[in-house]
Amino acid sequence: SQKIEQNSEALNIQEGKTATLTCNYTNYSPAYLQWYRQDPGRGPVFLLLIRENEKEKRKERLKVTFDTTLKQSLFHITASQPADSATYLCALASSNTGKLIFGQGTTLQVKP
Amino acid sequence: DGGITQSPKYLFRKEGQNVTLSCEQNLNHDAMYWYRQDPGQGLRLIYYSQIVNDFQKGDIAEGYSVSREKKESFPLTVTSAQKNPTAFYLCASSIADRTRNQPQHFGDGTRLSIL
């Protein structure tokens, strides 16, 4: 069955370091992948989209990679700040159905 | 400012009662979605609508119903048939996703609890 996995354990890092979050998937052939940020008690906010024919996408301090061979996306936040503390969700769209499927999210805590 | 408004923020349901969650958007988006979020789980799709007067079941539609009479509005009814309704409900919208790459815009959710 189709499955998306994000590290369920919280990621704790020191301010100024690079945070790296992982999204793995199985039995998918996604056309594109999206990353969202969710703060407690709020709805997710779209951050970045990367297509299957793109290897890397950047936006300010954010970088996303997409390896369709490894079936994995990495989400990097460079020079992390306490304000980056949140839960980050990856979402895949099947090229067959077009529906978005979300991972369970990884919580990032950046300590000053 | 354009966005999605969900109301109420908190809702309590008694046994055997139907409740309706409101979702309104002023983004002029054709597509709208309802998700359920439980602790430690990803968002699960309940219903979605690509155009007015049309909607489709998602992965967990049992015990829920929707309507799409207006482009701006996509209310979700949690019926008494939904035996485990306690969850955080999220509404989203997007541009009509013919290219299948449109990001979704979310409201701030309604937290439903059982009395």
Interface residues (C-beta under 8 A of the other chain):
Chain A: I4 S8 A31 Y32 Q34 G41 R42 G43 P44 V45 F46 L49 R51 L89 A93 S95 G98 K99 L100 I101 F102 G103 Q104 G105
Chain B: I4 Q6 Y35 G40 Q41 G42 L43 R44 L45 Y48 G58 L90 A92 D97 R100 N101 P103 Q104 H105 F106 G107 D108 G109 R111
